[in-house]
Amino acid sequence: MQNLAAETKGRDTESRYPLYFRTLICFAASGTLLNTINWSSLPGDGSLLQLAMAALLLAYIPIAYQITRRSLPDNAEQVRRWLAFGDALLIGMAMALSNFSLLPSLLFLTMVQFNALTQGGGRCWFEHNTAMLIGVGLGYVMHRPALVVNADLNISAASLIGVFTYFCAYAFYTHKQIAKLKASNEQLQQEQRIANLASYKLSRYLPKRLWRAVTTGKEKEIVTERKLLTVFFSDIKDFSQLTEEMEAETLTRLLNSYLTEMSRIVAHYGGTIDKFIGDAVMVVFGDDQSKGPKSDALRCVAMALAMRKRVSEMMQEWYDQGISHPLQIRMGINTGYCTVGVFGTADHQTYTVMGTHVNLAARLESAAETGEILISHETWAMIKQTVMCRDKGHVSVKGFSTPVKVYSVTDLRKNLGGQQSYLEEHAPGFAMHLDLDKIRNYDKEKVLQALQQAQARLKSKVII
């Protein structure tokens, strides 16, 4: 309310300045005309016309004020331009009726240029000079002055005092305007700093895509649509039991530390945190700045591997801090078409991802073992060339009538090198899954014989 009152006061002050300047101009012009009159020869030699013009200039001041005061806000700018046109017109007439006295004419001419350029630039300059020339023409037609340059000091003194006062007033006005602009600029910078801070804080609560849309005024462009996404879920195993066994302060510190590290890893791999659900984390790849379904799936799996590694490191850190409870996570990943957009009511809305494939990712996370990354067949098909996975067959998950084909992520192939214990190859008519860690000693010869037989048959087979 205080800001509104200050703004209203500022507008009132702005509207009064043209009145002050118009008053000074009209008094200067009327004073020049009165000094031009030959009082001893009244009513002849055009003196009555000059006297009438001086009276018109003085009467014009209250008339212009009433017009300005009664103008509608929508027409205020148009009225201001027409009154400025009238000002220049009357000055031009005063110049002609004062017989083009040298110093007053130069001063009035300078005043018109100054007014025009400071108020509106080139267009205003053209309008004001046009009005002044029209005024000069009208004055010339009415008075027919003898084109003799008049340098009477009495006439010059009257106009000089008026115009000098005008320029002093305008200089004072300009000084106040500069001070006001500086104050406004400082306030604007302060508000901008506050807005940037608020925007930064808001970015921590909203998905990146929604945050950019809101901060740029393009939230209407956020529409509900179907997208091919890779969805990730993770949670802490037996977290409910931990809440009963650990002190609230210790649990809060541990959980915040865990979520902070997970968020940092998500940001590193370009994922979007959809939400935190207690200890659970939901991350989406492919909604914001997608690099293609395969790249999204690969980055998601790489992120999960980095999370698993970081949690192992943090367990040792927590143990050194006196937290002996093991904190183990399980993760599920699925790829498929999901519905993404804004859901909710007019009072409360949320930007999230929904659909069967989201539910499947959550179910895979629940079905995963401690420290395991369980992925669907759709995700595996996109990352199998880069990531080593173990085939876990089919598992039954809640909400799905048929068992789901799943795989357990081992590591990136480049990280395994020659030490990898799991081999996997696929080709038309050929599939091999070799898990060295699960082969028993008494089965080793049996496996080697099977491989040798397959090799012999493949070599003897003529393939056309």
C-alpha angles and dihedrals in degrees: 000000000000091000090050092052091049091048091050091049090050091052091050091052091049091053093051097056096072088052092054093049093044090052092052093046094049093047091050092049094045090048090053091050093048090052089050093057117101097221093190092060097050128171094023139068094049092294092131090055091052090047091050090050091052090051090048091053091053093045091048091067097067092036092056090046092054091047091052094046094050097043118112118248091244091055097039095103093047092049091049091054093049092049090049087051088052091049092055091044093054092046090053091051090048090053092054095044090050088059092248095289105202105235098034091049092051092046094048091046091051090047092054092051092047094048093047097049095044095047105042117350124228099348093048090046091055093048094048095047091047090052091048092051090049089051091049089051094049091047091049092051093048099042107023093207120202105253094237119133107242118204099174107160093214091057092043093049093056094051093040093056092049096046092043089054089048094054092046090052091048091049089052090048091049091050091052091047092052091049090048091049091050091051091046091048092052091048090048092051090050091049090047091053090050091047092049091050091048090048091052091050090047091053089064092059101042135059112260094247093051092044092054091048093050096045093048095044093246099115090124088068090066103096132167109263144157117255138173102244139169110225124200129196129182135169141171113262115241091002092153089058090050091054089058096046101042131065114257094241093050092046092049092051092047094047094047091049091049095048092046092055093044091050091051091053091047090053091048092056095042099249127147118233105224096185148325113237103191103291093349123099125204117196129180128203122193102034099087120042095340117197094198132296095275093049091046092051093046093049090049093053091044088052091052091051091050090050092051091050093047093049089054089054092046092052089063091046091051091046089055088051092055100264104128098171109107113237108207127174135201126202140200129194131188135171125210148105113305136176111247127182146081117322130180141059134307089267100044129023136170134196110225148134123257138178146087093293091055090053091049092054089053091048092050090053090053091048094049121102124237110297092004128132108209118193134183126244090254092058093042091054089059099046105030094105092057105028127056111227135178118229108236096179120224127336130190113235130188115266095022120097095205129049116263125231109237140179133200116228114234105177144292110299092233090059094052099055114163093338096070114128096194123068125188131178133169134188135146105293093006136084129162132181115180118180107183093187092061099044111103122221095246090052095052095088091045091054093047091051090050091051092047092049090050090049093049094048092047092051093049093046115097106217114201 
